[in-house]
Amino acid sequence: MQALDYTNAAILAPMVRVGTLPMRLLALEQGADLVYTPEVVDKGIVGAQRVVNEDNGTIDYIVKGVPVFRTHPIEKSKLVFQIGSANADLALEAALTVAQDVSTVDLNCGCPKRFSVHGGMGAALMEEPEKLCGILRKLVQHSGLPVTCKIRIFPDREKTLKLVKMIEATGIKALAVHCRYRDERPRERGHWDRFREIVEAVSIPVIANGDVLEYGDIARVQELSGATGVMIARGAQTNVSIFRKEGRLPTLDIVRQYIRKCMVTRNVHSNTKYVLMQMFVEDVKSSYYRPLCDAKSFRAVCKVFEMESELDTWTAAQEAKGYPTDLDTVPRKIQDSSLSSPAPGKRKIDHVDGADVKTKKTDTMAEDVKTVKEPAAKKHAGDGSSSQPTPAGTPKAETDAEAGSGSTKEIKLTATVGQVVVKQSSSA
Ligand SMILES: Cc1cc2nc3c(=O)[nH]c(=O)nc-3n(C[C@H](O)[C@H](O)[C@H](O)COP(=O)(O)O)c2cc1C
């Protein structure tokens, strides 16, 4: 049970919908040292069936025929699986369910969304420190995995320090701190000045999160705070090359790299499109934006970004091997019998969409989601998430879903995901 190395680590934050497998792989390729899954509510993953897809090597966790979490062995040593929970037994069951494919489990104690706090999860746990610490202790003692925790801060300094000391005493390996109060929104500036007192109050690594919007901010916030590592959400959402020390790549480059990752990991169209739309959140006047909103299929998305010939090549290669090529449909229900014995060379689960498939029961809410709006005519019913309308053409949502070793200094990560070789050599 080796803890991840957080020293100077640049970390992709947990992000519902956005942080699905293609984004995590791209983040690692771009220089992220560690990546978090989006929050998965405990009940959403407990009892999941684990399916290995021989066509692209991904691993799916399936609940009632619906894929709720997709990973690839290449990311395991960097992957933190984030759990939303208000119940220690369920949290442990969730952790044990995915334990073989992740490096760390994290408890989300920062989400202020109604769904989370009404269920006693997320930021609500900060008001019930005994319960919060009970969940962490259970995970620490029985999951067999390193455990971490992500919190916000209280306006009251003493209250915050008391809580972080209690949390540290549970035996967790690191603490991520989003430097906002429960009721503060992303447009309100985060309190970078509050990190240092937390860093000084505990001995475990502290990961600073909030308002790291460019590469240079990583060093700035570390210098100011003394934090061990730095976590980035929105800055990566709009352009994940924020992790590149050489400087950001143009949006279009990142868009195309992202689409390639979606292709080789067979990401479902609705999630691919949603994440791409977030990349244009600050540039909705871009000539690509409206055609992207109108794109009803993965092929249409490829057309918008002039990648149809790449898709043709990939499709032909998959067909030659007898592998599926449809990236547009989300299986609503999959026969259990077909899951247990997939035909040779075939896979029964075509798509995983950690974020686009939601049920009210397993739903999870992002914190502070800045959403790209559809053009008025294209708006659709949404998915039950108050903060994240789904892109046009997205199937109405049903479920939601979605970790160590070595030094972060000289990480060499090389493996093949589909046709793409993922390589990383990080020195952040
Ligand atoms: C699209 C989106 C989804 C998010 N989902 C989660 C989540 O699943 N779990 C969580 O702990 N925080 C979630 N957050 C909050 C971020 O992890 C982070 O704490 C917050 O955005 C502040 O970091 P930033 O200033 O770098 O954006 C989400 C944020 C965004 C923008």
The ligand as an SDF file (V2000), in Angstrom:
LIG
                    3D

 31 33  0  0  0  0  0  0  0  0999 V2000
  -16.5660   20.4470  -14.6590 C   0  0  0  0  0  0  0  0  0  0  0  0
  -16.1850   20.3070  -13.2140 C   0  0  0  0  0  0  0  0  0  0  0  0
  -16.5150   19.1550  -12.5310 C   0  0  0  0  0  0  0  0  0  0  0  0
  -16.1270   18.9850  -11.2040 C   0  0  0  0  0  0  0  0  0  0  0  0
  -16.3540   17.7970  -10.5750 N   0  0  0  0  0  0  0  0  0  0  0  0
  -15.8390   17.5580   -9.3370 C   0  0  0  0  0  0  0  0  0  0  0  0
  -15.8810   16.2740   -8.7400 C   0  0  0  0  0  0  0  0  0  0  0  0
  -16.3720   15.3080   -9.3140 O   0  0  0  0  0  0  0  0  0  0  0  0
  -15.3380   16.1290   -7.4930 N   0  0  0  0  0  0  0  0  0  0  0  0
  -14.7360   17.1630   -6.8050 C   0  0  0  0  0  0  0  0  0  0  0  0
  -14.2290   16.9700   -5.6900 O   0  0  0  0  0  0  0  0  0  0  0  0
  -14.6740   18.3960   -7.3650 N   0  0  0  0  0  0  0  0  0  0  0  0
  -15.1900   18.6000   -8.6190 C   0  0  0  0  0  0  0  0  0  0  0  0
  -15.0450   19.8340   -9.2010 N   0  0  0  0  0  0  0  0  0  0  0  0
  -14.2990   20.8900   -8.4730 C   0  0  0  0  0  0  0  0  0  0  0  0
  -12.8260   20.8800   -8.8830 C   0  0  0  0  0  0  0  0  0  0  0  0
  -12.2130   19.6190   -8.6420 O   0  0  0  0  0  0  0  0  0  0  0  0
  -12.0430   21.9940   -8.1780 C   0  0  0  0  0  0  0  0  0  0  0  0
  -12.0630   21.7740   -6.7970 O   0  0  0  0  0  0  0  0  0  0  0  0
  -12.6040   23.3990   -8.4370 C   0  0  0  0  0  0  0  0  0  0  0  0
  -13.0230   23.5430   -9.7690 O   0  0  0  0  0  0  0  0  0  0  0  0
  -11.5480   24.4640   -8.1400 C   0  0  0  0  0  0  0  0  0  0  0  0
  -10.3910   24.2550   -8.9560 O   0  0  0  0  0  0  0  0  0  0  0  0
  -10.0790   25.2090  -10.2260 P   0  0  0  0  0  0  0  0  0  0  0  0
  -10.0270   26.6060   -9.7060 O   0  0  0  0  0  0  0  0  0  0  0  0
   -8.7510   24.7100  -10.7580 O   0  0  0  0  0  0  0  0  0  0  0  0
  -11.2060   25.0330  -11.1790 O   0  0  0  0  0  0  0  0  0  0  0  0
  -15.4380   20.0240  -10.5320 C   0  0  0  0  0  0  0  0  0  0  0  0
  -15.1440   21.2060  -11.2150 C   0  0  0  0  0  0  0  0  0  0  0  0
  -15.5090   21.3490  -12.5330 C   0  0  0  0  0  0  0  0  0  0  0  0
  -15.1410   22.6220  -13.2580 C   0  0  0  0  0  0  0  0  0  0  0  0
  1  2  1  0
  2  3  1  0
  2 30  2  0
  3  4  2  0
  4  5  1  0
  4 28  1  0
  5  6  2  0
  6  7  1  0
  6 13  1  0
  7  8  2  0
  7  9  1  0
  9 10  1  0
 10 11  2  0
 10 12  1  0
 12 13  2  0
 13 14  1  0
 14 15  1  0
 14 28  1  0
 15 16  1  0
 16 17  1  0
 16 18  1  0
 18 19  1  0
 18 20  1  0
 20 21  1  0
 20 22  1  0
 22 23  1  0
 23 24  1  0
 24 25  2  0
 24 26  1  0
 24 27  1  0
 28 29  2  0
 29 30  1  0
 30 31  1  0
M  END
$$$$
